[in-house]
């Protein structure tokens, strides 16, 4: 999910009451909720390296342990250095660690829910896991969490309000968002079943692979991409509706040509293919290059971030 969503989730968890468990509680939750995205530094080596590296080491199970410990140490050091300059209670090590664990855990959980996916088992396995539940930017989650956070803070400013009750709006917002995610997940399961059945009819006895992706700001539409044999098909499902799906060929396929195979020997191509979920290849023999793109994001790769141009026959 996007940084705004991660930040709002951390803030809502804090306003629900957890920020009062220790000094620097809210700061810890906000940082922890975004900390796995430290892998954005991979962009310093170029966008293809970032695609290959991101949502791996800092999102896998080892990071779930290492990042909270590192953050707790950093927050304790911050508390020691600034304790005489700031108001509020001192930081409690055990409580800081608890909040860091909660905040960090929310990040890969949310990232799993979209079609980009995460490599949950890194560094032991580079396998990608995809939730296909939420679009990467969901304004409805922003809205609900934002209202809950603002309402909780307003209630907290009332001197007569019991501190234990001031966090009710934030807790309600978190429950509503959780229910929304569950409903989106259920809709995705039903849509995937329809997509697999439709694709299977086209494939006959062949194997099929499908992705049912949510569309931006519209919980009732799903974009379907299916790999049927050596060709990709696309369509749209609308809920509620008659449940029928019309899959149309997009003129692209997952199998590389002779020239594209030559291009995959290069490091840029290998990095990109380590990330791509539905790759396709467009060789330009006159220019001596091959464009490799990912059909889950673009069917017209010219200038798309989800594509890379590599030289034919380039060796590492």
N, C-alpha and C positions, 0 to 999 in steps of 0.2 A: 504494500500500500504506500501511499505518498507520505511525505514527512508531516504534513498537516494532520493527517489521520493519526499517525503514531503519536504526535504531540498531544492531540486532544484526548486520546485514550489514556496516556500517562497523567494528564491533568485531571481527567474525570476520576481515575482511580485515587488520586491524591485528595480531591475534593470530597470523595465519598467518605473520608474519615481517616484514611491511612497516613496522610501527611502529618497528622498530629502525633504519630507514634514516636517521632524523634526530630531533633533539629536537623535542618537541611533535608527534611523528608520530601517536600515537593520538588526541590531541585534534583534530588536523586532519582525520583520517578521520571521526571521529564528527560533527564539525560539518558537514563537506562532505556526508556522507550525508543530512543533514537540511536543508541550506541552501536548496534550491529551494522548500521549503515556507515560505519567508519571505513568500510571497504570501498567507499566512493573514491578513496585515494588512488584506486587502480586506474582511474581516468588519466592520471599523470603519465601513464604509459600508453595511452590511446584508447579509443572507444572499443575496439575489438578485444583488447586485454580486459577491459572492464566487464564486457559481456561474459567473457570466459571465467573471470575470477569472482564476480559479485554473487551474493546470496549463496556463498559456500562456506569458507572457513569461519566467517564471523556470524553465520546463521546456523551452523551445525551444532550437534549436541555437545561438543567440547567447549564451544563458545558459551553455551548456556551456563557452564560452570566457571570458566575463566573470566568472562566479562564482568559478572557481578562481583567477583573477588577483587578485580582490579579497580572497579568503580568504587567499591567500599573503601579501599585503601586511599584512593584519591580524595574522597569526600572527608575522610577522617583527617587527612593532612590539611585539607582546606579549612576544616573546623579549627584545627590547632593554630593555623597561621592567622585566621581572621576572627577568632573567638572574641578578642577584646574589642573588635570593631563592629560587630553585629549584635542585634538584639535577638531574643528568643532562646529556647533551651539548647543545651549542648547536644551534640550528635551522639547517639547510642550505637555502638558497633553492631550488635546483633540485629537491631531494628533496621539499620542502614542496609545490612546485607539482605534482610528479608525484602525490603522495598526494591533493592537492586535486582534480586532474583525475579520478582513479580514484573518489574518494568521490562527487563530484558526478554522475559518469556513472551510478553505480549507481541513483541516485534516479529519473530519468525512465525508465530501463529497467524498474524494478520497477513504477512507476506505469502504464506502458503495458500491463502484463499483466492488468489488471482491466477491468471493464466501464465504469468511469468514464472511462478513457482519458486521453490528453494531446494537446496541440496541438504536435506535434513541430517544425513549421516556423515557429513564431512567431519574429519578428514579420512574416515574409514571407507567411504564410498562416495563417488561423484554422481550417483543417481539423482535425477530431478524428481520432485514430487509436486503435483499440481492440484490445487483445490477447485479451480474453475468455478468459483462461487460469487466473487465480487469483482466489479471493474476496479482497476487500480486507483482510480479517483472516484469516490462515492460521496456526492454532496449531501445525501440523506443522512449518512453517518455524521458528517460535519455538523449538520443542522441539529440533530438530536443531542449530540454530545455538547455542542456549543451552548444550547439552551440549558442543559443540565448543569454545566459548569458555572454559567453566569448566575443562575438561580441559587445555586449552592453558596456562591460567594456573597450574594446579597443577603441571604439568610444568616450567614456567619457574621455579618456586620451588625446584626441586631443584638444589642446587649442582653435582651431578655430571652434570646433564643438558646435553648439547650444545645451545646456544641455537638452532642451526639445526634441531634435531629437536623442540624444544618446541612449535613451531607446527603439527605434524602433525595433531593432532585438529581444529584450526580449518580446515586445508586439506581434510581429509576431509569435514567438515561442509559446506563450500562446494561440494565436488564432489557430495555427496548431494543438496543443495538444487537444484543445477543440473540433475541428473538428474531430480529430481522435477518441476521446471518443464518440462523437455522432454517427459516423459511426460504431464503435464497438457495441454501444448500439443497433442500428438498426439491425445489423447482428445478435445480440443475440435474439432480438424479433422474427425475421424471423426463426431462428434456433429453438427457443422454440416452435413456432407454429408447425413446422414439428415434433419435438419430442413429443409434446402432441398428435398430430394426430396418430403417429405411436404407442405410448404407449396405446392410447385409443383402437386401433384395437386389441391389445393383451389382454386388460382388458375386452373387451366386454362391459357389463353394469357397471362394477366396477369403482371405483375412481382411478385416477392416480395422481402422483406427480412427477415433473421432475426438474432437474437442468441441465442447459446448460452452461458448464464452458469453458472459454477461455484457450488455451494451451500456454505454455511459448514461447515467441518470434515468434509465428506464428499466425497472425491475421485471417488466413483463415481456421483454424481448431477449432472445438468445441468438447469437451468431454461431452457426454450425460449420465446422470444417472437418471433412472426412477424407481419409486416405483410403482409396479403393484400388487395390492392385498398384499400377504404376501411374495413377492420376489422382489429383485432388479435386474434390467437389465442395461446393459451398451452398449455404442456404440460411434461412431465418425462421425461427420458431417464435410464435406469439402466444402468450398465455394471458387470460384464458382464450381458447380458440378451439378449432376442430381437431387440433393435435396432429395435423398433417404437415409434412415437411417435403418441400420440393428441392432436391439436391441437384445443382447444375454443375457441369464441369467448368473449371476455370482455365483450362488450357495449360496447366502446369503439373509437374509430377515430381516425385521424390528421387527418381533415378537419375544420376548424373550422366552426361554424355561422355564420350571418350576424352574430349578436351577438358571437361570439368573434372574428371578423375585425375588428370595431370595436375590441375590446379590445387587439388586437395593435399598435395605433398607439401605445400608451403605452410609455415607456422601460423599465418593469419587465418588461413582456411581451417586449419585444425582447431584453432581457438574458437572460431565462429561455430563450427559444427559441434563442438563440445557444449555449446549453449542452445543451438537451434532445435526446435521441436518438430517443425514441419519444413525442412529445408528444400529448396529447389535451386536449379542451376540454369543460368542464361549465358552461354558462351558467346563472345564476340571475337571470332577468329581473325577478323581484319585488324582489330586493335590488339590482339594477343592477350585478351583478358577474359575472365569469367566473373560474373556477378553471382554471388551466393546470397540468398535471402531467406527469410522465415515467413511462411504463408500465414502464420497465426497473427502477424502484425501488418503485413503488406503483400498485396498481389501486384503492386507496381513499384518495384524496388528503386527506381531512379531517385537518388537523394534520400532514401529512407534510412533512419538510424538502424533498422533491423536488416541491414544488408552490408556486404563487404565486397569490394572489387579486388581480385587477385590476378596475378600474371599467370598465363598458361605455362605449365611445366616448370614453374619456379620451385627450386629445391630449398630445403631449410639451410 
